[in-house]
Amino acid sequence: MLGQAISMVLPEVVGFKLTGKLPEVATATDLVLTATQMLRAKGVVGKFVEFFGPGCANLSIADRATISNMAPEYGATIGYFPPDPETIEYLKTTGRDADKLKYIQAYFEAQGVFRNYTSGVDPVFTSLLELDLSTVEPVRVFFFRLTFLSFPLVILTFRNASACRAPSAPTTACSSPT
């Protein structure tokens, strides 16, 4: 085998550009469900999905891990966020010394995989999806036969709040305003 050529099919890499920032009421789970829906519609089975763009800088390491760990749900072989300064900061919290961190970052840079998500330079991908994080809405999830349906969570407000106050005497609890 030594010295023999090996043929190998390179996987398609789908770029998933994230821009903006998650709304305060949205969680990483809401983002995962939104991204999963988009990736399933795109059809990423057997493909790699790389998340990139300025929105990645607004996500914590835990949020990134949540999204990456859902790759089996959206059908990809792998979903990943390339290392960036936030990755090095995370490694610092795990007790690695400064010399080792410099070595790790230098290695990532030499391999061309270290990203500065805010640089504005986008890598080239087989195909591309884009999501503005500010459009992610909180969802309620209903599980039925191992599939999920998601519905936007709507916060109800009443035009006439006095119509829904707790009754002082036994009456109907809430009547609709006319």
C-alpha positions, 0 to 999 in steps of 0.5 A, spaced: 500 500 500 505 504 501 506 509 495 500 507 492 495 512 490 488 512 494 482 515 491 477 518 495 471 522 494 471 529 498 464 531 501 460 537 499 461 542 504 455 546 506 456 553 508 451 556 513 452 563 514 450 566 521 449 574 522 446 578 527 444 576 534 439 572 538 433 576 541 433 576 548 427 571 549 430 566 544 435 560 546 440 556 543 434 550 542 430 555 538 436 556 534 437 549 533 430 548 531 430 553 526 437 551 523 435 544 523 428 546 519 432 549 514 438 544 513 433 538 512 429 543 507 436 543 504 438 536 504 444 535 507 445 528 508 452 525 507 455 532 507 459 537 512 456 543 514 460 549 517 457 555 520 461 561 519 459 569 519 459 574 524 453 571 528 458 566 530 462 571 534 455 572 538 454 565 540 457 562 546 461 555 546 455 552 549 451 554 544 455 552 538 456 545 541 448 545 542 448 546 534 453 542 532 451 536 536 444 536 532 448 534 526 444 527 526 437 531 526 439 535 520 442 529 517 449 532 516 455 527 517 458 533 521 456 540 523 462 544 526 464 551 528 472 552 526 476 555 532 476 562 533 479 567 539 473 564 543 475 557 542 482 559 545 478 563 551 475 557 552 481 553 552 484 558 557 478 556 562 480 549 562 487 550 565 492 550 559 498 554 560 499 560 556 505 557 552 500 551 550 495 556 548 499 560 543 502 553 540 494 551 539 492 557 536 499 557 531 497 550 529 490 552 527 492 558 523 498 554 520 492 549 517 488 555 515 482 553 519 483 559 525 477 564 523 476 571 525 468 571 524 468 578 524 473 579 518 468 579 513 472 574 508 467 568 507 470 561 505 468 558 499 463 552 499 459 547 495 452 551 497 450 556 502 445 557 507 444 564 511 440 565 517 439 572 521 439 570 528 435 576 530 429 573 526 429 566 530 423 566 534 422 562 541 418 555 539 414 550 543 416 543 541 411 537 540 413 530 540 409 525 536 412 519 533 419 521 534 418 527 529 417 534 531 413 540 529 414 547 532 410 552 532 412 560 534 411 561 541 406 567 541 405 571 547 398 573 548 396 580 551 389 582 552 386 589 550 382 589 556 386 586 562 380 588 567 376 582 563 381 577 566 382 579 573 381 574 578 374 574 580 372 577 587 365 572 587 364 566 583 363 568 576 366 566 569 374 567 570 375 570 563 370 573 559 372 576 552 371 583 551 366 586 546 
